[in-house]
Amino acid sequence: MARRLFFALWLPDPAADDLSRAVAPLQAAGPHWMRWQPRERWHVTMCFLGERDDDQLERIRGSGSAAAAAAVAEPVRLS
């Protein structure tokens, strides 16, 4: 089975709060056919990997975990 895979950052609560306030008018005024994702699913996509087979999932997950462990943490700010 193929899955759409990507690496993403989950938004910290203060950033999600700010974004929620910023998009509220768009959600209220936007086209009603547009489907907004629940706040719990909001993220920043860092790298889209496309469709990948399940047999690749563990290798990709391992590579991503190793890269994340080696990364230097930086604060995220939406402006």
C-alpha positions as CSV (number, residue, x, y, z in Angstrom):
1,M,0.0,0.0,0.0
2,A,1.3,3.5,-0.9
3,R,1.2,6.4,1.6
4,R,1.8,10.1,1.1
5,L,4.7,10.8,3.4
6,F,6.3,14.1,4.6
7,F,8.4,15.5,7.3
8,A,6.7,18.2,9.3
9,L,6.9,20.4,12.4
10,W,4.0,20.5,14.8
11,L,3.1,24.0,15.9
12,P,3.6,24.8,19.5
13,D,0.4,26.0,21.3
14,P,1.2,29.7,21.3
15,A,1.9,29.6,17.5
16,A,-1.3,27.6,16.9
17,D,-3.2,30.2,19.0
18,D,-1.8,33.0,16.9
19,L,-2.5,31.2,13.6
20,S,-6.0,30.3,14.8
21,R,-6.8,34.0,15.4
22,A,-5.3,35.0,12.1
23,V,-7.3,32.6,10.0
24,A,-10.6,32.9,11.9
25,P,-11.9,35.7,9.5
26,L,-10.9,33.6,6.5
27,Q,-12.7,30.5,7.9
28,A,-15.8,32.6,8.5
29,A,-15.8,34.4,5.1
30,G,-14.2,31.7,2.9
31,P,-16.0,29.5,0.5
32,H,-18.2,27.0,2.4
33,W,-17.0,24.2,0.1
34,M,-13.5,24.7,1.5
35,R,-12.6,22.1,4.2
36,W,-10.4,23.3,7.0
37,Q,-8.3,20.8,8.9
38,P,-8.8,20.7,12.6
39,R,-6.2,22.6,14.6
40,E,-4.7,19.4,16.0
41,R,-3.5,18.6,12.4
42,W,-1.9,21.9,11.7
43,H,1.8,21.6,10.9
44,V,4.5,23.1,8.8
45,T,5.6,20.7,6.0
46,M,9.4,20.7,5.8
47,C,9.8,18.0,3.1
48,F,7.2,16.3,1.0
49,L,8.3,12.7,0.0
50,G,5.3,11.9,-2.2
51,E,3.8,8.4,-2.5
52,R,5.9,5.7,-0.9
53,D,5.3,2.0,-0.4
54,D,5.0,0.6,3.1
55,D,8.2,-1.4,2.7
56,Q,10.1,2.0,2.6
57,L,8.4,3.4,5.7
58,E,10.7,2.1,8.4
59,R,13.9,3.1,6.5
60,I,12.5,6.6,6.0
61,R,11.3,6.9,9.6
62,G,14.8,5.8,10.8
63,S,16.5,8.4,8.6
64,G,14.2,11.1,9.7
65,S,14.7,10.3,13.4
66,A,18.4,10.3,13.0
67,A,18.3,13.7,11.2
68,A,16.0,15.2,13.8
69,A,18.2,13.9,16.7
70,A,21.2,15.6,15.1
71,A,19.4,18.9,14.4
72,V,19.9,22.0,16.6
73,A,16.6,23.2,18.1
74,E,15.5,26.7,17.0
75,P,12.4,28.6,18.1
76,V,9.6,28.7,15.5
77,R,7.9,32.0,14.9
78,L,5.0,32.7,12.6
79,S,4.8,36.3,11.4
